[in-house]
């Protein structure tokens, strides 16, 4: 029998998955800002197992959040949302050149907005596969974003059954191992990008398989405040660069990432017990609608508490 998850359960799982991606991105971004000579075993571990594995998750979730936003809003509101996301990204760019918010906003208008007029999920899935293959052929990087956006949109429309999680995890995990080995042998950049995509899929499916209430309770607040945590995380990295450069062992990388994520998880949980949206999520929402949006919760049983906000994947 095919059992589909209810919409609230699915959205909570998306929040947890987004929180997981926030953590991975914090680790990888911290590592990317270190001097890597001489090389140490930790460099190989992060580069092989984590590098480029988490932005694909964010990108696919962004395609899903696009549809979630359209459930109760017009496409004009969506354009406003993407415009202000671009502006937030430009502000972040003043202190962190590696930001992706401007790319997300640009490809959201270029790819997702037209695709939202396409009927059903299969045409969007086919287009997503084609655009992703194109992105792989032309060098990967940010050019993978539009295809992954479309794949996320297609998956939300198709709603695959939960029974596919385990076989999907097995296939993508095996593919990742084989592609990673091939990349180590050949040094081919395209193979590396393919391993990153299958690795992102394996991590996502694996997390959904093991996700339990306690783990979800830690990850969901991080995911609900993904924009706030992503931007503040990059600020922490920039401020910590002298510390990172002074550590030839590179163990300051996971230490800084872990401390930052613990603080963010605790703060996110505290904040969301009092407010509907994270600080930057609320600012973004107010700018989108050009009005002040109520944010403070009257109580833990506030009838106006929204479903988990799609946020920024």
Backbone as CSV, one residue per row, in Angstrom:
resi,resn,N_x,N_y,N_z,CA_x,CA_y,CA_z,C_x,C_y,C_z
1,UNK,0.849,-1.189,0.000,0.000,0.000,0.000,0.889,1.245,0.000
2,UNK,0.544,2.236,-0.768,1.298,3.478,-0.831,0.755,4.430,0.214
3,UNK,1.620,4.913,1.094,1.205,5.822,2.151,1.890,7.157,1.935
4,UNK,1.099,8.203,1.771,1.649,9.534,1.585,1.638,10.272,2.917
5,UNK,2.671,11.060,3.150,2.716,11.862,4.352,1.775,13.032,4.227
6,UNK,1.192,13.453,5.338,0.340,14.629,5.334,1.158,15.884,5.107
7,UNK,0.506,17.000,4.706,1.239,18.218,4.369,1.999,18.810,5.541
8,UNK,1.418,18.791,6.757,2.120,19.379,7.892,3.363,18.563,8.227
9,UNK,3.227,17.214,8.204,4.372,16.350,8.464,5.464,16.596,7.438
10,UNK,5.087,16.712,6.183,6.073,16.941,5.128,6.794,18.267,5.337
11,UNK,6.056,19.313,5.700,6.685,20.613,5.872,7.636,20.587,7.064
12,UNK,7.274,19.899,8.135,8.169,19.784,9.280,9.435,19.023,8.894
13,UNK,9.303,18.003,8.084,10.481,17.282,7.615,11.351,18.175,6.733
14,UNK,10.726,19.033,5.946,11.493,19.969,5.128,12.268,20.937,6.013
15,UNK,11.647,21.406,7.091,12.349,22.283,8.025,13.559,21.579,8.629
16,UNK,13.370,20.316,9.024,14.479,19.556,9.606,15.593,19.352,8.578
17,UNK,15.215,19.042,7.354,16.205,18.846,6.293,16.937,20.151,6.004
18,UNK,16.212,21.246,6.035,16.842,22.553,5.825,17.813,22.861,6.973
19,UNK,17.431,22.528,8.193,18.325,22.735,9.318,19.587,21.907,9.190
20,UNK,19.446,20.676,8.721,20.597,19.816,8.468,21.520,20.463,7.438
21,UNK,20.951,21.012,6.381,21.757,21.663,5.351,22.451,22.908,5.900
22,UNK,21.781,23.653,6.777,22.408,24.818,7.408,23.678,24.405,8.134
23,UNK,23.590,23.287,8.873,24.753,22.804,9.595,25.889,22.402,8.669
24,UNK,25.562,21.688,7.606,26.590,21.272,6.659,27.241,22.442,5.956
25,UNK,26.440,23.423,5.590,26.980,24.603,4.906,27.886,25.393,5.833
26,UNK,27.516,25.475,7.104,28.370,26.174,8.074,29.741,25.511,8.159
27,UNK,29.760,24.180,8.207,31.025,23.453,8.277,31.870,23.682,7.027
28,UNK,31.259,23.518,5.859,32.005,23.636,4.603,32.473,25.068,4.372
29,UNK,31.609,26.047,4.615,32.008,27.438,4.415,33.154,27.830,5.345
30,UNK,33.124,27.324,6.574,34.228,27.611,7.504,35.534,27.040,6.965
31,UNK,35.483,25.809,6.492,36.677,25.156,5.957,37.207,25.881,4.725
32,UNK,36.310,26.370,3.899,36.736,27.045,2.675,37.525,28.320,2.955
33,UNK,37.390,28.878,4.153,38.080,30.124,4.479,39.388,29.895,5.230
34,UNK,39.945,28.698,5.122,41.231,28.411,5.770,42.318,28.220,4.725
35,UNK,43.569,28.484,5.134,44.717,28.125,4.299,44.882,26.610,4.358
36,UNK,45.108,25.991,3.229,45.127,24.520,3.186,46.500,23.951,2.852
37,UNK,47.514,24.669,3.207,48.886,24.168,3.040,49.620,24.272,4.369
38,UNK,50.210,23.186,4.847,50.190,21.853,4.223,48.848,21.150,4.430
39,UNK,48.534,20.225,3.540,47.296,19.478,3.637,47.324,18.552,4.849
40,UNK,46.156,18.406,5.462,46.018,17.491,6.607,44.848,16.554,6.314
41,UNK,44.760,15.412,7.030,43.673,14.447,6.762,42.278,15.061,6.847
42,UNK,42.091,16.053,7.714,40.773,16.672,7.840,40.344,17.359,6.549
43,UNK,41.306,17.890,5.805,40.989,18.518,4.514,40.373,17.492,3.561
44,UNK,41.003,16.322,3.491,40.488,15.278,2.604,39.089,14.854,3.025
45,UNK,38.860,14.723,4.315,37.552,14.286,4.818,36.460,15.269,4.433
46,UNK,36.700,16.555,4.685,35.672,17.558,4.383,35.470,17.686,2.884
47,UNK,36.563,17.705,2.129,36.453,17.858,0.674,35.741,16.678,0.046
48,UNK,35.992,15.474,0.537,35.446,14.267,-0.081,34.027,13.960,0.377
49,UNK,33.739,14.186,1.649,32.450,13.770,2.203,31.423,14.896,2.322
50,UNK,31.878,16.154,2.382,30.937,17.231,2.681,30.920,18.369,1.665
51,UNK,32.054,18.669,1.074,32.115,19.773,0.118,31.097,19.600,-0.990
52,UNK,30.318,20.639,-1.265,29.332,20.682,-2.359,28.147,19.748,-2.151
53,UNK,27.999,19.170,-0.953,26.885,18.242,-0.704,25.638,18.936,-0.171
54,UNK,25.769,20.173,0.304,24.658,20.770,1.034,23.930,21.868,0.258
55,UNK,24.627,22.581,-0.620,23.917,23.562,-1.438,22.909,22.898,-2.385
56,UNK,23.193,21.704,-2.912,22.131,21.039,-3.692,20.859,20.778,-2.879
57,UNK,21.019,20.451,-1.593,19.838,20.253,-0.742,19.077,21.563,-0.615
58,UNK,19.802,22.649,-0.324,19.164,23.959,-0.227,18.451,24.325,-1.520
59,UNK,19.085,24.039,-2.638,18.512,24.429,-3.930,17.210,23.687,-4.220
60,UNK,17.198,22.388,-3.956,15.970,21.634,-4.181,14.867,22.093,-3.227
61,UNK,15.229,22.402,-1.988,14.241,22.899,-1.038,13.706,24.261,-1.454
62,UNK,14.546,25.055,-2.112,14.077,26.356,-2.594,13.001,26.175,-3.659
63,UNK,13.179,25.178,-4.529,12.150,24.897,-5.526,10.841,24.491,-4.884
64,UNK,10.921,23.749,-3.776,9.714,23.362,-3.046,9.086,24.573,-2.379
65,UNK,9.908,25.404,-1.736,9.370,26.568,-1.024,8.695,27.542,-1.984
66,UNK,9.164,27.553,-3.225,8.544,28.388,-4.255,7.068,28.025,-4.406
67,UNK,6.789,26.723,-4.487,5.404,26.267,-4.621,4.612,26.485,-3.344
68,UNK,5.250,26.294,-2.197,4.556,26.518,-0.939,4.113,27.968,-0.808
69,UNK,4.959,28.888,-1.235,4.600,30.305,-1.170,3.443,30.620,-2.106
70,UNK,3.418,29.966,-3.264,2.358,30.238,-4.239,0.998,29.690,-3.815
71,UNK,0.965,28.846,-2.767,-0.314,28.305,-2.335,-1.264,29.402,-1.867
72,UNK,-0.721,30.465,-1.278,-1.603,31.516,-0.767,-1.203,32.901,-1.213
73,UNK,-0.368,32.998,-2.248,0.105,34.305,-2.693,0.133,34.372,-4.215
74,UNK,0.101,35.580,-4.721,0.152,35.784,-6.165,1.597,35.727,-6.642
75,UNK,1.755,35.636,-7.954,3.101,35.659,-8.518,3.736,37.040,-8.392
76,UNK,2.907,38.089,-8.292,3.468,39.418,-8.056,4.109,39.486,-6.674
77,UNK,3.453,38.880,-5.685,4.037,38.815,-4.341,5.324,38.001,-4.363
78,UNK,5.330,36.958,-5.181,6.526,36.134,-5.295,7.678,36.918,-5.911
79,UNK,7.379,37.720,-6.918,8.414,38.567,-7.508,8.969,39.549,-6.478
80,UNK,8.083,40.106,-5.666,8.530,41.003,-4.604,9.433,40.258,-3.628
81,UNK,9.057,39.038,-3.284,9.853,38.222,-2.365,11.251,37.967,-2.924
82,UNK,11.323,37.643,-4.204,12.615,37.375,-4.832,13.445,38.651,-4.969
83,UNK,12.790,39.768,-5.241,13.512,41.044,-5.330,14.186,41.373,-4.011
84,UNK,13.450,41.227,-2.920,14.020,41.557,-1.617,15.053,40.526,-1.179
85,UNK,14.909,39.293,-1.622,15.955,38.308,-1.356,17.249,38.717,-2.050
86,UNK,17.127,39.209,-3.273,18.293,39.702,-3.999,18.948,40.853,-3.238
87,UNK,18.135,41.759,-2.698,18.668,42.901,-1.949,19.382,42.443,-0.682
88,UNK,18.788,41.479,0.020,19.435,40.945,1.219,20.767,40.306,0.844
89,UNK,20.779,39.593,-0.286,22.022,38.995,-0.752,23.081,40.038,-1.075
90,UNK,22.680,41.163,-1.651,23.641,42.224,-1.971,24.230,42.820,-0.699
91,UNK,23.406,42.949,0.344,23.923,43.430,1.624,24.917,42.425,2.192
92,UNK,24.563,41.151,2.147,25.472,40.125,2.643,26.772,40.114,1.847
93,UNK,26.678,40.399,0.563,27.861,40.374,-0.313,28.903,41.408,0.107
94,UNK,28.480,42.436,0.832,29.436,43.466,1.262,30.461,42.917,2.234
95,UNK,30.125,41.822,2.931,31.106,41.246,3.849,31.403,39.776,3.558
96,UNK,30.634,39.173,2.630,30.850,37.753,2.319,30.609,37.528,0.838
97,UNK,31.685,37.422,0.080,31.563,37.340,-1.375,30.975,36.015,-1.852
98,UNK,30.991,34.986,-1.013,30.505,33.681,-1.445,29.022,33.473,-1.265
99,UNK,28.259,34.546,-0.994,26.816,34.380,-0.772,26.118,33.843,-2.021
100,UNK,24.993,33.141,-1.794,24.241,32.564,-2.910,22.840,33.150,-3.034
101,UNK,22.477,34.069,-2.151,21.110,34.584,-2.157,20.787,35.326,-3.452
102,UNK,21.756,36.071,-3.988,21.499,36.774,-5.241,21.301,35.781,-6.388
103,UNK,22.073,34.685,-6.380,21.893,33.658,-7.406,20.530,32.995,-7.282
104,UNK,20.097,32.728,-6.055,18.790,32.110,-5.848,17.680,33.014,-6.363
105,UNK,17.792,34.307,-6.070,16.768,35.246,-6.526,16.748,35.332,-8.051
106,UNK,17.926,35.399,-8.652,18.013,35.517,-10.107,17.429,34.294,-10.806
107,UNK,17.859,33.108,-10.398,17.367,31.894,-11.048,15.912,31.596,-10.669
108,UNK,15.473,32.109,-9.534,14.062,31.965,-9.197,13.176,32.660,-10.211
109,UNK,13.579,33.872,-10.608,12.813,34.614,-11.622,12.998,33.985,-12.997
110,UNK,14.225,33.605,-13.318,14.539,33.122,-14.667,13.948,31.744,-14.945
111,UNK,13.931,30.862,-13.932,13.574,29.465,-14.170,12.281,29.048,-13.472
112,UNK,12.193,29.320,-12.173,11.055,28.802,-11.416,9.747,29.512,-11.757
113,UNK,9.812,30.815,-11.955,8.577,31.535,-12.262,7.931,31.024,-13.550
114,UNK,8.673,30.889,-14.666,8.045,30.313,-15.861,7.596,28.871,-15.647
115,UNK,8.392,28.076,-14.909,8.041,26.674,-14.699,6.777,26.515,-13.866
116,UNK,6.446,27.530,-13.062,5.239,27.429,-12.234,3.967,27.397,-13.072
117,UNK,4.065,27.802,-14.337,2.900,27.737,-15.228,2.757,26.367,-15.885
118,UNK,3.797,25.524,-15.776,3.741,24.200,-16.397,2.820,23.282,-15.597
119,UNK,1.970,22.512,-16.269,1.061,21.622,-15.547,1.763,20.349,-15.083
120,UNK,1.357,19.852,-13.921,1.844,18.558,-13.458,3.305,18.559,-13.053
121,UNK,3.773,17.379,-12.632,5.136,17.261,-12.165,6.098,16.650,-13.153
122,UNK,5.624,15.761,-14.027,6.523,15.068,-14.944,7.211,16.006,-15.940
123,UNK,6.485,16.967,-16.552,7.192,17.888,-17.453,8.270,18.699,-16.737
124,UNK,7.980,19.111,-15.493,8.966,19.871,-14.731,10.151,18.973,-14.375
125,UNK,9.879,17.716,-14.043,10.954,16.767,-13.730,11.861,16.569,-14.940
126,UNK,11.277,16.369,-16.113,12.064,16.183,-17.331,12.911,17.416,-17.614
127,UNK,12.305,18.596,-17.471,13.054,19.836,-17.697,14.176,19.981,-16.677
128,UNK,13.893,19.606,-15.423,14.906,19.696,-14.386,16.090,18.788,-14.667
129,UNK,15.821,17.574,-15.143,16.908,16.644,-15.480,17.756,17.223,-16.613
130,UNK,17.106,17.765,-17.633,17.831,18.334,-18.777,18.694,19.508,-18.342
131,UNK,18.127,20.411,-17.549,18.867,21.604,-17.121,20.007,21.215,-16.177
132,UNK,19.794,20.204,-15.338,20.864,19.751,-14.437,22.007,19.132,-15.229
133,UNK,21.683,18.325,-16.237,22.731,17.745,-17.091,23.497,18.850,-17.805
134,UNK,22.775,19.853,-18.288,23.443,21.005,-18.906,24.392,21.668,-17.922
135,UNK,23.934,21.865,-16.675,24.777,22.482,-15.659,26.032,21.682,-15.397
136,UNK,25.916,20.354,-15.397,27.083,19.490,-15.210,28.063,19.635,-16.373
137,UNK,27.527,19.704,-17.579,28.379,19.751,-18.769,29.141,21.066,-18.886
138,UNK,28.565,22.151,-18.372,29.211,23.464,-18.530,30.031,23.860,-17.311
139,UNK,30.208,22.927,-16.364,31.143,23.214,-15.275,30.597,23.194,-13.876
140,UNK,29.289,23.023,-13.711,28.722,22.916,-12.373,28.688,24.247,-11.646
141,UNK,28.934,24.214,-10.340,28.883,25.439,-9.540,27.470,26.001,-9.488
142,UNK,27.369,27.332,-9.587,26.054,27.981,-9.498,25.167,27.606,-10.680
143,UNK,25.762,27.085,-11.771,24.954,26.713,-12.929,24.150,25.428,-12.682
144,UNK,24.408,24.755,-11.566,23.573,23.611,-11.182,22.295,24.059,-10.492
145,UNK,22.273,25.295,-10.004,21.137,25.763,-9.206,19.811,25.687,-9.952
146,UNK,19.699,26.196,-11.196,18.380,26.177,-11.844,17.818,24.775,-12.028
147,UNK,18.659,23.810,-12.410,18.175,22.447,-12.567,17.707,21.853,-11.250
148,UNK,18.442,22.107,-10.172,18.057,21.594,-8.861,16.782,22.266,-8.368
149,UNK,16.614,23.547,-8.661,15.348,24.216,-8.356,14.182,23.442,-8.966
150,UNK,14.319,23.131,-10.249,13.243,22.449,-10.973,12.999,21.050,-10.437
151,UNK,14.061,20.344,-10.066,13.892,19.001,-9.505,13.127,19.064,-8.185
152,UNK,13.428,20.053,-7.365,12.694,20.210,-6.117,11.230,20.497,-6.365
153,UNK,10.945,21.386,-7.303,9.558,21.697,-7.651,8.826,20.450,-8.142
154,UNK,9.493,19.667,-8.978,8.869,18.463,-9.535,8.583,17.438,-8.442
155,UNK,9.518,17.235,-7.527,9.322,16.253,-6.464,8.144,16.626,-5.571
156,UNK,7.983,17.919,-5.296,6.850,18.325,-4.461,5.526,18.082,-5.183
157,UNK,5.514,18.287,-6.471,4.274,18.046,-7.223,3.982,16.554,-7.362
158,UNK,5.009,15.755,-7.529,4.802,14.320,-7.741,4.535,13.569,-6.436
159,UNK,5.011,14.114,-5.305,4.812,13.499,-3.986,5.150,12.002,-3.991
160,UNK,6.410,11.619,-4.196,6.760,10.192,-4.196,6.450,9.553,-2.851
161,UNK,6.038,8.276,-2.832,5.681,7.600,-1.576,6.893,7.364,-0.688
162,UNK,6.637,7.255,0.601,7.709,7.067,1.574,8.449,5.744,1.365
163,UNK,7.799,4.770,0.766,8.438,3.475,0.524,9.658,3.587,-0.389
164,UNK,9.782,4.673,-1.103,10.934,4.856,-1.989,12.162,5.405,-1.264
165,UNK,12.014,5.802,0.005,13.144,6.380,0.723,14.317,5.410,0.824
166,UNK,14.058,4.190,1.279,15.139,3.234,1.493,15.820,2.827,0.195
167,UNK,15.074,2.383,-0.838,15.769,2.058,-2.096,16.443,3.275,-2.719
168,UNK,15.824,4.452,-2.573,16.453,5.665,-3.098,17.763,5.956,-2.393
169,UNK,17.770,5.776,-1.078,19.009,5.980,-0.320,20.077,4.982,-0.753
170,UNK,19.705,3.710,-0.911,20.672,2.684,-1.291,21.302,2.997,-2.645
171,UNK,20.478,3.392,-3.606,20.977,3.678,-4.959,21.889,4.903,-4.952
172,UNK,21.445,5.985,-4.305,22.246,7.217,-4.325,23.524,7.075,-3.507
173,UNK,23.468,6.320,-2.410,24.683,6.101,-1.613,25.713,5.295,-2.408
174,UNK,25.261,4.230,-3.077,26.166,3.432,-3.898,26.736,4.272,-5.041
175,UNK,25.880,5.045,-5.686,26.352,5.906,-6.777,27.397,6.895,-6.275
176,UNK,27.185,7.430,-5.074,28.133,8.398,-4.519,29.486,7.754,-4.261
177,UNK,29.479,6.552,-3.711,30.736,5.840,-3.445,31.487,5.589,-4.747
178,UNK,30.787,5.118,-5.767,31.426,4.810,-7.050,31.937,6.077,-7.740
179,UNK,31.123,7.121,-7.723,31.532,8.365,-8.371,32.686,9.019,-7.629
180,UNK,32.684,8.945,-6.295,33.781,9.516,-5.519,35.082,8.781,-5.805
181,UNK,35.004,7.462,-5.898,36.190,6.680,-6.241,36.689,7.031,-7.638
182,UNK,35.745,7.200,-8.580,36.131,7.559,-9.942,36.776,8.931,-9.983
183,UNK,36.252,9.844,-9.185,36.818,11.186,-9.164,38.221,11.176,-8.568
184,UNK,38.429,10.366,-7.523,39.752,10.259,-6.921,40.766,9.703,-7.921
185,UNK,40.281,8.809,-8.793,41.182,8.185,-9.767,41.463,9.081,-10.964
186,UNK,40.484,9.883,-11.359,40.611,10.664,-12.588,40.794,12.154,-12.366
187,UNK,40.311,12.668,-11.233,40.352,14.103,-10.998,39.375,14.875,-11.860
188,UNK,38.415,14.202,-12.456,37.464,14.834,-13.367,36.458,15.690,-12.590
189,UNK,36.321,16.953,-12.999,35.425,17.871,-12.311,33.959,17.523,-12.479
190,UNK,33.582,17.026,-13.659,32.190,16.649,-13.885,31.785,15.486,-12.998
191,UNK,32.683,14.509,-12.864,32.411,13.374,-11.983,32.262,13.856,-10.539
192,UNK,33.090,14.836,-10.154,33.000,15.395,-8.802,31.628,16.020,-8.565
193,UNK,31.147,16.790,-9.531,29.835,17.425,-9.391,28.711,16.395,-9.357
194,UNK,28.841,15.331,-10.129,27.843,14.261,-10.090,27.831,13.595,-8.718
195,UNK,29.031,13.359,-8.155,29.114,12.762,-6.821,28.505,13.692,-5.780
196,UNK,28.660,14.992,-5.973,28.081,15.951,-5.027,26.557,15.878,-5.040
197,UNK,25.973,15.760,-6.230,24.518,15.700,-6.336,23.976,14.402,-5.754
198,UNK,24.587,13.274,-6.116,24.117,12.003,-5.555,24.380,11.944,-4.053
199,UNK,25.481,12.557,-3.606,25.754,12.608,-2.177,24.719,13.424,-1.435
200,UNK,24.307,14.545,-2.022,23.253,15.362,-1.406,21.957,14.571,-1.302
201,UNK,21.638,13.825,-2.360,20.425,12.998,-2.336,20.518,11.916,-1.267
202,UNK,21.688,11.277,-1.151,21.869,10.224,-0.150,21.749,10.788,1.259
203,UNK,22.360,11.935,1.512,22.242,12.557,2.830,20.787,12.895,3.152
204,UNK,20.076,13.447,2.177,18.686,13.845,2.396,17.798,12.643,2.691
205,UNK,17.910,11.620,1.858,17.083,10.435,2.040,17.456,9.701,3.329
206,UNK,18.746,9.648,3.626,19.187,9.005,4.855,18.661,9.723,6.084
207,UNK,18.696,11.052,6.063,18.166,11.805,7.201,16.684,11.545,7.389
208,UNK,15.920,11.555,6.296,14.483,11.314,6.402,14.190,9.913,6.935
209,UNK,15.078,8.969,6.662,14.891,7.613,7.178,15.103,7.526,8.688
210,UNK,16.059,8.285,9.203,16.392,8.183,10.628,15.774,9.292,11.463
211,UNK,15.059,10.217,10.819,14.524,11.370,11.538,13.510,10.924,12.588
212,UNK,13.758,11.326,13.827,12.886,11.025,14.953,12.584,12.320,15.691
213,UNK,11.570,12.328,16.569,11.170,13.585,17.218,12.301,14.366,17.874
214,UNK,13.210,13.685,18.584,14.270,14.418,19.273,15.230,15.075,18.295
215,UNK,15.615,14.340,17.261,16.493,14.920,16.248,15.788,16.038,15.501
216,UNK,14.528,15.820,15.188,13.757,16.846,14.498,13.623,18.110,15.339
217,UNK,13.472,17.952,16.653,13.332,19.107,17.537,14.576,19.981,17.529
218,UNK,15.743,19.388,17.246,16.977,20.149,17.156,17.100,20.832,15.800
219,UNK,16.757,20.113,14.742,16.987,20.607,13.382,15.918,21.582,12.901
220,UNK,14.658,21.371,13.302,13.574,22.208,12.791,13.772,23.698,13.070
221,UNK,14.114,24.102,14.307,14.323,25.542,14.531,15.430,26.125,13.652
222,UNK,16.511,25.360,13.449,17.567,25.831,12.548,17.022,26.048,11.147
223,UNK,16.160,25.132,10.696,15.604,25.234,9.358,14.568,26.329,9.218
224,UNK,13.763,26.542,10.244,12.751,27.599,10.183,13.398,28.979,10.117
225,UNK,14.574,29.100,10.721,15.306,30.370,10.696,16.547,30.246,9.815
226,UNK,16.396,29.569,8.683,17.545,29.292,7.810,18.209,30.566,7.306
227,UNK,17.418,31.563,6.922,18.001,32.800,6.406,18.813,33.498,7.491
228,UNK,18.238,33.635,8.681,18.946,34.264,9.796,20.217,33.498,10.136
229,UNK,20.119,32.175,10.205,21.274,31.374,10.596,22.344,31.341,9.519
230,UNK,21.934,31.339,8.257,22.906,31.341,7.164,23.693,32.654,7.152
231,UNK,22.997,33.775,7.243,23.668,35.072,7.168,24.542,35.297,8.403
232,UNK,24.031,35.014,9.591,24.839,35.208,10.795,26.018,34.233,10.834
233,UNK,25.812,33.030,10.295,26.910,32.070,10.238,28.059,32.574,9.392
234,UNK,27.747,33.183,8.258,28.816,33.720,7.405,29.526,34.882,8.088
235,UNK,28.781,35.673,8.868,29.415,36.772,9.615,30.405,36.221,10.641
236,UNK,30.035,35.132,11.316,30.932,34.501,12.287,32.205,34.020,11.586
237,UNK,32.048,33.422,10.415,33.210,32.911,9.679,34.170,34.041,9.332
238,UNK,33.634,35.137,8.806,34.481,36.267,8.422,35.242,36.800,9.629
239,UNK,34.576,36.913,10.766,35.226,37.432,11.971,36.281,36.467,12.512
240,UNK,36.087,35.162,12.243,36.981,34.150,12.803,38.143,33.782,11.888
241,UNK,38.267,34.423,10.728,39.328,34.058,9.780,40.728,34.082,10.408
242,UNK,41.095,35.112,11.208,42.436,35.075,11.829,42.656,33.838,12.697
243,UNK,41.632,33.434,13.434,41.733,32.228,14.253,41.918,30.998,13.382
244,UNK,41.154,30.917,12.303,41.239,29.763,11.412,42.611,29.685,10.747
245,UNK,43.132,30.816,10.325,44.431,30.831,9.647,45.570,30.474,10.595
246,UNK,45.367,30.715,11.883,46.430,30.451,12.853,46.480,28.992,13.299
247,UNK,45.569,28.173,12.796,45.492,26.778,13.229,45.881,25.851,12.083
248,UNK,47.119,25.349,12.055,47.543,24.470,10.955,46.882,23.098,10.991
249,UNK,46.312,22.701,12.122,45.672,21.387,12.214,44.291,21.378,11.584
250,UNK,43.686,22.552,11.435,42.349,22.731,10.875,41.224,22.259,11.806
251,UNK,41.538,21.826,13.023,40.475,21.371,13.918,39.640,22.530,14.454
252,UNK,40.125,23.750,14.274,39.301,24.904,14.638,38.081,25.012,13.737
253,UNK,38.141,24.383,12.559,37.006,24.431,11.622,35.780,23.733,12.193
254,UNK,35.842,22.414,12.500,34.650,21.785,13.082,34.301,22.350,14.443
255,UNK,35.302,22.818,15.213,35.018,23.388,16.528,34.184,24.659,16.393
256,UNK,34.612,25.559,15.504,33.865,26.800,15.300,32.468,26.522,14.759
257,UNK,32.385,25.607,13.789,31.084,25.270,13.211,30.151,24.691,14.276
258,UNK,30.679,23.799,15.115,29.853,23.160,16.138,29.356,24.168,17.162
259,UNK,30.242,25.031,17.646,29.844,26.030,18.637,28.796,26.976,18.058
260,UNK,29.031,27.422,16.822,28.078,28.330,16.173,26.713,27.677,16.025
261,UNK,26.684,26.429,15.605,25.413,25.744,15.387,24.677,25.471,16.697
262,UNK,25.412,25.147,17.752,24.760,24.951,19.053,24.101,26.250,19.511
263,UNK,24.839,27.351,19.386,24.282,28.652,19.774,23.075,28.998,18.906
264,UNK,23.181,28.766,17.609,22.071,29.070,16.707,20.854,28.197,17.005
265,UNK,21.081,26.918,17.293,19.965,26.020,17.591,19.241,26.449,18.862
266,UNK,20.015,26.801,19.898,19.409,27.236,21.159,18.674,28.560,20.982
267,UNK,19.320,29.486,20.262,18.672,30.784,20.039,17.419,30.636,19.185
268,UNK,17.491,29.818,18.137,16.337,29.624,17.254,15.160,29.038,18.033
269,UNK,15.443,28.062,18.874,14.381,27.451,19.676,13.769,28.476,20.633
270,UNK,14.639,29.266,21.287,14.153,30.304,22.198,13.321,31.333,21.445
271,UNK,13.821,31.791,20.307,13.150,32.844,19.546,11.790,32.368,19.043
272,UNK,11.734,31.174,18.490,10.490,30.674,17.913,9.461,30.291,18.978
273,UNK,9.878,30.226,20.225,8.913,30.073,21.311,8.201,31.369,21.627
274,UNK,8.677,32.486,21.052,8.117,33.804,21.326,7.648,34.538,20.083
275,UNK,8.177,34.133,18.936,7.849,34.833,17.692,7.513,33.830,16.595
276,UNK,6.735,34.302,15.626,6.340,33.430,14.518,7.481,33.201,13.542
277,UNK,8.274,34.245,13.284,9.320,34.177,12.272,10.653,34.635,12.860
278,UNK,11.750,34.129,12.290,13.073,34.579,12.694,13.272,36.044,12.344
279,UNK,14.301,36.695,12.906,14.506,38.133,12.659,14.593,38.498,11.179
280,UNK,15.473,37.831,10.432,15.583,38.155,9.012,14.393,37.634,8.224
281,UNK,13.810,36.510,8.632,12.606,35.988,7.959,11.456,36.983,8.101
282,UNK,11.321,37.569,9.288,10.264,38.548,9.518,10.509,39.814,8.702
283,UNK,11.769,40.281,8.691,12.113,41.465,7.892,11.805,41.226,6.419
284,UNK,12.176,40.060,5.928,11.934,39.701,4.531,10.434,39.674,4.231
285,UNK,9.650,39.130,5.140,8.204,39.058,4.954,7.578,40.452,4.942
286,UNK,8.036,41.318,5.855,7.513,42.687,5.879,7.838,43.421,4.581
287,UNK,9.059,43.275,4.092,9.450,43.919,2.843,8.642,43.367,1.669
288,UNK,8.389,42.069,1.671,7.633,41.446,0.580,6.247,42.051,0.456
289,UNK,5.588,42.263,1.604,4.206,42.747,1.591,4.106,44.256,1.799
290,UNK,5.248,44.917,2.006,5.274,46.369,2.241,4.383,46.767,3.419
291,UNK,4.411,45.977,4.469,3.657,46.306,5.691,4.259,45.526,6.851
292,UNK,3.957,45.985,8.060,4.411,45.267,9.241,3.575,44.010,9.423
293,UNK,4.228,42.883,9.514,3.543,41.607,9.703,3.627,41.243,11.184
294,UNK,2.490,40.903,11.822,2.551,40.507,13.242,3.536,39.360,13.441
295,UNK,4.318,39.469,14.506,5.352,38.454,14.710,5.311,37.828,16.106
296,UNK,5.000,38.593,17.111,5.038,38.061,18.471,3.884,37.089,18.703
297,UNK,4.189,35.980,19.324,3.167,35.007,19.703,2.547,35.418,21.032
298,UNK,1.231,35.327,21.124,0.556,35.671,22.367,0.748,34.591,23.420
299,UNK,0.878,33.323,22.962,1.104,32.207,23.871,1.614,31.034,23.054
300,UNK,2.008,29.964,23.714,2.473,28.774,23.009,1.351,28.113,22.233
301,UNK,0.106,28.488,22.535,-1.051,27.942,21.822,-1.718,28.999,20.951
302,UNK,-0.930,29.955,20.535,-1.440,31.040,19.702,-2.138,30.467,18.478
303,UNK,-3.418,30.798,18.309,-4.184,30.279,17.173,-3.664,30.804,15.845
304,UNK,-2.910,31.889,15.888,-2.400,32.462,14.647,-0.985,31.985,14.330
305,UNK,-0.475,31.031,15.128,0.841,30.483,14.815,0.776,29.837,13.421
306,UNK,1.649,30.222,12.497,1.556,29.693,11.136,2.153,28.299,11.020
307,UNK,1.869,27.653,9.911,2.629,26.465,9.568,4.094,26.855,9.411
308,UNK,5.005,25.910,9.556,6.419,26.243,9.384,6.649,27.018,8.101
309,UNK,7.371,28.130,8.222,7.579,29.010,7.083,8.510,28.361,6.063
310,UNK,8.161,28.440,4.776,9.043,27.858,3.754,10.458,28.391,3.824
311,UNK,10.609,29.652,4.177,11.954,30.197,4.380,12.823,30.151,3.137
312,UNK,14.121,30.161,3.343,15.079,30.074,2.244,15.775,28.745,2.332
313,UNK,15.560,27.840,1.374,16.237,26.568,1.419,17.699,26.706,1.042
